[in-house]
Amino acid sequence: MYELLGIISAALFMVVMLPLLLRHINRIFFKGKNRVITKLRMWFRKLHKPAGCCLAVIALIHGYLALGSIRIHTGTLAWIVCIAAVILGVLFSIKKKAVYLVWHRRVALLAVIFIALHLLVPGALYYIGF
């Protein structure tokens, strides 16, 4: 069951990250003028918040089922970074201050790194003594 939740979590993470990825693709390759990419990005932006909330819950359940308890693991660290990104996104939504959006994006990039670590070397913390 935890394997299925892991796959669902990965798919939700892709949905959450697609607006940012599409924004950069449009800006870099099409100078922001590709309407198809813009429409796709707007559609994924509508899914961004609910998918992020689902991701937070499903990833936590996935980790609990995989490990049998909440322990320090690469997945736990990735989940914590994702929650930090969620908190910064919520702060931006409430306060409408650009600094929260900037940090939301920075922490999201950090989440990509931690999730890649979790997927590639799940037991990395055990190798360094945790």
C-alpha positions as CSV (number, residue, x, y, z in Angstrom):
1,M,0.0,0.0,0.0
2,Y,2.8,2.4,0.8
3,E,4.3,1.9,-2.6
4,L,1.0,3.1,-4.2
5,L,0.9,6.1,-1.9
6,G,4.5,6.9,-2.9
7,I,3.6,6.8,-6.6
8,I,0.6,9.0,-5.9
9,S,2.8,11.4,-3.9
10,A,5.3,11.6,-6.8
11,A,2.4,12.4,-9.3
12,L,1.0,15.0,-7.0
13,F,4.4,16.6,-6.6
14,M,4.7,16.8,-10.4
15,V,1.3,18.5,-10.5
16,V,2.3,20.9,-7.8
17,M,5.6,21.8,-9.6
18,L,4.2,22.0,-13.2
19,P,3.1,25.7,-13.0
20,L,6.6,26.8,-12.1
21,L,8.2,24.5,-14.7
22,L,5.8,25.6,-17.4
23,R,6.4,29.3,-16.5
24,H,10.2,28.8,-17.0
25,I,9.8,26.8,-20.2
26,N,7.6,29.5,-21.6
27,R,9.9,32.3,-20.6
28,I,13.2,30.7,-21.7
29,F,12.1,29.1,-25.0
30,F,9.2,31.2,-26.1
31,K,9.9,34.6,-24.4
32,G,6.5,34.2,-22.6
33,K,4.5,34.3,-25.8
34,N,3.3,30.6,-26.2
35,R,-0.4,30.7,-25.4
36,V,-0.8,27.0,-25.2
37,I,1.8,26.8,-22.4
38,T,0.2,29.8,-20.7
39,K,-3.2,28.2,-20.7
40,L,-1.8,24.9,-19.4
41,R,0.0,26.8,-16.7
42,M,-3.1,28.6,-15.6
43,W,-5.0,25.3,-15.5
44,F,-2.3,23.7,-13.3
45,R,-2.3,26.7,-11.1
46,K,-5.9,25.9,-10.2
47,L,-4.8,22.5,-9.1
48,H,-1.7,23.7,-7.3
49,K,-3.2,24.4,-3.8
50,P,-5.5,21.3,-3.6
51,A,-2.8,19.0,-4.9
52,G,-0.3,20.5,-2.4
53,C,-2.7,19.8,0.5
54,C,-3.3,16.2,-0.7
55,L,0.4,15.8,-1.2
56,A,1.1,16.8,2.5
57,V,-1.4,14.3,3.8
58,I,-0.6,11.4,1.5
59,A,3.1,11.7,1.8
60,L,2.8,11.6,5.6
61,I,0.7,8.5,5.5
62,H,3.1,7.0,2.9
63,G,6.0,7.6,5.3
64,Y,4.2,6.2,8.3
65,L,3.2,3.0,6.5
66,A,6.7,2.5,5.0
67,L,8.6,3.0,8.2
68,G,6.0,1.9,10.8
69,S,6.4,5.2,12.7
70,I,7.5,8.7,12.2
71,R,11.3,8.6,12.1
72,I,14.1,10.7,10.7
73,H,14.6,9.6,7.1
74,T,15.2,11.3,3.7
75,G,11.5,11.2,3.1
76,T,10.8,12.8,6.5
77,L,13.2,15.6,5.6
78,A,11.6,16.0,2.2
79,W,8.2,16.2,3.8
80,I,9.4,18.9,6.3
81,V,10.8,21.0,3.4
82,C,7.5,20.6,1.5
83,I,5.5,21.7,4.6
84,A,7.8,24.7,4.9
85,A,7.0,25.5,1.2
86,V,3.2,25.2,2.0
87,I,3.5,27.5,5.0
88,L,5.3,30.1,2.9
89,G,2.7,29.8,0.1
90,V,-0.1,30.2,2.6
91,L,1.6,33.3,4.1
92,F,1.9,34.7,0.6
93,S,-1.8,34.0,-0.1
94,I,-2.8,35.7,3.2
95,K,-0.4,38.7,3.3
96,K,0.2,39.2,-0.4
97,K,3.9,40.1,0.2
98,A,6.3,39.2,-2.6
99,V,9.0,38.1,-0.2
100,Y,6.9,35.1,0.8
101,L,6.4,34.1,-2.8
102,V,10.1,34.3,-3.5
103,W,10.9,32.1,-0.4
104,H,8.1,29.8,-1.3
105,R,9.8,29.2,-4.7
106,R,13.2,28.8,-3.2
107,V,12.0,26.3,-0.7
108,A,10.1,24.4,-3.5
109,L,13.5,24.1,-5.3
110,L,15.0,22.7,-2.1
111,A,12.1,20.3,-1.9
112,V,12.9,19.0,-5.4
113,I,16.5,18.3,-4.2
114,F,15.3,16.5,-1.1
115,I,12.7,14.5,-3.0
116,A,15.4,13.5,-5.6
117,L,17.6,12.4,-2.7
118,H,14.7,10.4,-1.2
119,L,14.0,8.7,-4.5
120,L,17.6,8.0,-5.5
121,V,19.1,7.2,-2.1
122,P,16.3,6.6,0.4
123,G,18.7,5.4,3.2
124,A,21.2,8.2,2.8
125,L,20.9,9.3,6.4
126,Y,21.8,5.8,7.6
127,Y,25.1,6.0,5.7
128,I,26.2,9.1,7.6
129,G,25.2,7.7,11.0
130,F,21.6,8.7,11.7
